[in-house]
Structure formats: C-alpha cells, structure tokens
Amino acid sequence: MEYPKIETLYERDPVTFKVRPGVFKNSVYRLITEWQFTEKIDGTNIRCLWEDGQLSFGGRTANASIPADLITWLYTTITVDKMRVAFPDADAVIYGEGYGAGIQKGGAYSPIKKLIVFDVLVGAKWWLNWENVCDVAGKLGLDVVPFLGTMPLGEATELVRRGFPSKLGNCPAEGVVGRPEEALFDKKGARLIVKLKTKDF
C-alpha cells in the first residue's frame, strides 16, 4: 500500500502560493484540539513490506527507484528474523524516510543513507499509534522521526513560521507532520494527518 498523500494544513494563496493560516484545507481539522507533531524529514519515502513471511522494500510507488547503498543498508539492518519478532502473526508495512548524503539535502542529517520510521500499518487496516510505532522501530533497531510534542494547531503553526533547528543534524527543520493521538478519518474516509513546512510561509 502506497503511503497516503499528506495534505498541507492550510489553503494556499492563489497568487503567492503561501499558506493562509486559519483557512483550513479540511474543516474537520479544527475539531481536534490537540495534535501530536513530529519533525518532517527531507528525504525519500520508503516502504518495508512484510507479507506472508516475505520481506521486501519499495519506494513511495511501485516504480520509484531506491539508491543502491540505501538498499544495502535496508537489507543489512532490517532482517526477516527481526520482522518475525515484531509481527509474528500479521502482515505489515513500515513507512519511513530514506535520508542522508545524496538524498535531497540530507548530507546535513547523516553522512550515510539510512531509514527513519514515521508510521506503521498492520494487516492493511490498522494504523499504529505513536507509542506502538516506537515499539516496532525499537524491535527492528530503527530510529523514529523526532517527536516534537502534543500541541494545538496554532502553536505548531507558530513553531513552523518561526523556523526551528532539526533534531537530526546541523540544519533547519523542513517542517512538521501532525496527527491525532489515535488514527481518525473524515467522512470521505481520508486519514486526518497534516503537514506544514517553513517554506510555506
């Protein structure tokens, strides 16, 4: 399963293409008073696919290419034995960001290419909460994207507007990703998860 597109929190001005704080892309967002925010990492989307006891890796889409040295790192770090421990009775997809030197501006994050986890889907239907995402990553020996805290949308907006340093390296953070404490969906069945980048302002 490809990772769902994360919508920008606010609508954009049609002329400047900058966001318009307070003008939500989805009116449901304002109904949730507290969101969990993590740092958005500038990299390439990677899927770790565990199905019927078989392990494979893919990019955001079936046709996406993955750098050879990142593929080597993935197969060395994430093994079938580790996946069996983490998911003994279920299929799963671990979603992460491939990052490091040679991927976007990732040289400021890490001199080598590797994976950092941001989400986990089990049995093609259950999105794990953040605590369980961290538990799965720990069993696999993987890092998770930096957790920034639980806060209202307005507070997160000001954080991104001002800009803040990345917790991974010597560079500014790209932005944030926010989600409710437990996976929620709107009336169209779309998952409630949002992003906001410093360059949006």
Secondary structure, 3 states (H helix, E strand, C coil): CCCCCCEECEEECCCCCCEEEEEECCHHHHHCCCEEEEEECCCEEEEEEEECCEEEEEECCCCCCCCHHHHHHHHHHCCHHHHHHHCCCCCEEEEEEEECCCCCCHHHCCCCCEEEEEEEEECCCEECCHHHHHHHHHHHCCEECCEEEEECHHHHHHHHHHCCECCCCCCECCEEEEECCCCCECCCCCECCEEEEHHHC
